[in-house]
């Protein structure tokens, strides 16, 4: 009986030690490389064991207003008759919307802001704002009088199957993300921004290591993975 007790205790202690060495880190950002247009909030979730990146996962929450790529969820149908609506970049948007009880205003330059939280993208790229935004599922689009004109769902790139049925290459958008995740797990995140490059075949990599990703925004994911990793090891 004593022997069995000792064995069980040893197993529990080993499991506890392994768990103590495993950490998870999260980081948020949008496309921020020169010439790129944000269409989602990217969340990177890194799993680290004994200082080694063992898993990285990217998921993306769509933005209310988008300059290109996936459509913004606050965009109104072209035939909508909503008072106070704005025509921005040949698209129709309400002048304001409610999200989790907070009123956000859309300006003529397509920026979104709230009196309490400030500029939308600046807020949701913080840990507090990112956690909050990923928890949101619906928003109310408002007319000029502040009445709800339309309630919309807030999707993700996965939920709308972004880049699945049409993409500029057979890799597809999800295929690019999977290739980036695999590359980072295999090669780690110990690199500098100036080491990230695209080879003559269009594949991104770091130094001599080449990934299977051709997505133009690949450097964004590489750098965001570094942040998530750093957040994990700081715990």
N, C-alpha and C positions, 0 to 999 in steps of 0.2 A: 504494500500500500504506500509505504514511504517512497519507494522507487518510482511508482506511478506519479505520485504527487510531485516529485522532483522533476520528472520528465515534463509534466504539464506546465510547471512553473518556468522551466527553461524555454519551452515553446512560446509561452506568453511573453517572457522577457525579450526573446529574439524578435517576435512580432512587433513589440513596442519599440525596440531599438530601430527596426527597419522603418516603422512609421515615423519615428522622430527624425530620420534622415531624409524623408520625402517631404517636399514642400511644393505648393502651387502658387504661382504668381500670375497676375492679370494686368494687362495694359490696354489702353484705348487710344485710338487716333483715327484720323481720316487721311486720305491721300494728301501728302504734303510735299511731294517732290515737284520741282519746277515743271510747269506745263501740264500738270495733271489736275483733273477736276474731281472733287469729292462727290460721291453719290451714296456713301454709306458710312456708318461708324463701325470701324473694325475693332473687334475684341480679340486679343491674343491671350490664350491661356497656356501657360507653360508648367509642365511637371518636371521637377528636378529631384534627383536622388544622389546623395553624396557629391553634390556639385556638378553632376552630369545632367544635361537635358535629355529626358527620356521620352517626352511627348510634347508636342505643340499643336494647338488647335486654333484655327481662325474661324470666327463667324461674324456676320455683318448685318447690322440693323439699318434699314433704309432711312434716308434723310427726308425731311418735309419738302425741301427745295433742292433740286439738282440741276447743275449746268449741263450735264451729259451723263452717259452711261445709263444706269437704272433710273427710272422715273421717280420723281419725288412724290411721296404719298399725299401731299397737300394739293397736288395739281387737280384743278377742277375740269370736268368735261367741257369741251369747247362750246357747247350750246347751253351751258349753265347760266342761269340768271340770278346771280348772287350780288346784292348791292355792295359796293365798295371793292369789288374784285379788281385785281391788278393783272395787266398783261405784261409778263416779264419773260424775255427771251423767247417770244412767240408762244408762251404758255400762260394759262389762266390760273391765278392763285387767289385765295381769299386774303384779305388784309390782316387777318388774325386767326388764331386757332387756340383751343383749350387742350391742354395735355396734363392729365393728373391734377386738374384744378388750377393750373397755372396758365395765364393768358400770354401767348407769344405773338409778337407783331412782325409781319413781313414787310420789309422796306423796299423802296424802288430799286435799290442796288442788290436785291435778293438776299440780304442778310436778315437773320431772324434774331429777335432779342426779347428779353423779359426784364421788367423793372427790378426784380429781386435777384435773378440769376445772371443777368447780363447777356452777352452774346451767346447764341445757342451752341455753336460748334466749340467755342472756347470752354463752355460749361460741360458738355457731354464728353469731352476728351480728358476730363479729370476723373479720378477714381469714383468720387461721389456721383458726379453727373453721368458717367458711363453706366454705373450700376443702376442708377435711377432710370435711365433711358431704355436699357435692355429689359426692364421690367414692364414697360408700357406696351399695351396691345392695341388700344384704340385712341383716336383723337376726334374732337369736335371742331369742324371748320365753321367759322363765324361770318355773318354778314356785317354790314356797316353799323347796324344797330346792336350788335352783340348777341344776336339770336343764332342758334345752331342751324346752319343751313344743310349740313351733311356730316354724318359720322363715318369715319373711315378706319380701316384696319391698318396697323403699322406692320408691314411685312419685313422679311429678311431676304437676302439674296437667295438663300436656299428655298424659302417658301414660294418665291416667284420663279424659281428655276432659272435664275439669271445665267446667261451664257451656256445653257444646256442644249437648246434646240438650234441655236445659230451662234456660231463663233467664227472668228477669222482663221482658226486652225482647228484640226481634228482634236486637239488637246482639250478643248472647251475650257470654260472658266473654272468649274469645279476640279477639272483635271490639273489645271495650273496650280490651284491652291493645294491639292494633294501632293503635287510634286515639290512645292515649296516646303510643306510640312516634313516630308520625307527627307529632303536635303538637309534641313536644319537639324533634325534628330541624328542623322548620320555624320554631320560635319560640325555641329555645335555652333555657337554664336560668338566665338572669339575672333572677331574681325573688325575692321574699321570701315567707315562708309566709303572711303576712296579705294578699298579693295574689291568692292562690288562692281561687276562689269558684265556686259553682254557680249558673247562671242560672235563670230561671223555667221553662225547658223541661227542666231537669235536667241540662244539659250543663256539664261542668267547664271552667274556663279560667283564664287569668292576665290581669288587667287587662281590656283590650278584646279579647284574643285568645281565641277559644272553640274547644274541642276537640270531637270527636265522641263523647267518653266520658261515660257516665252512672254508671259504677261508683262506689259509695260510698267505696271506698278509694283513689280516684284521687290525692288529695294525698300518700299514702304513696309512690306511684310517682314523682310529680313531685320530691319531696324526695330520694328515693333516687337519682334520676338526677343531681341536683346533686352528691351525694357521689361518684358514679362519675366524673362530669366532673372534679371537683376532684382526685380521685386520679390521673386521666390527665394533667392539666396539671402536676401536681407532679413527674412523672417527668423 
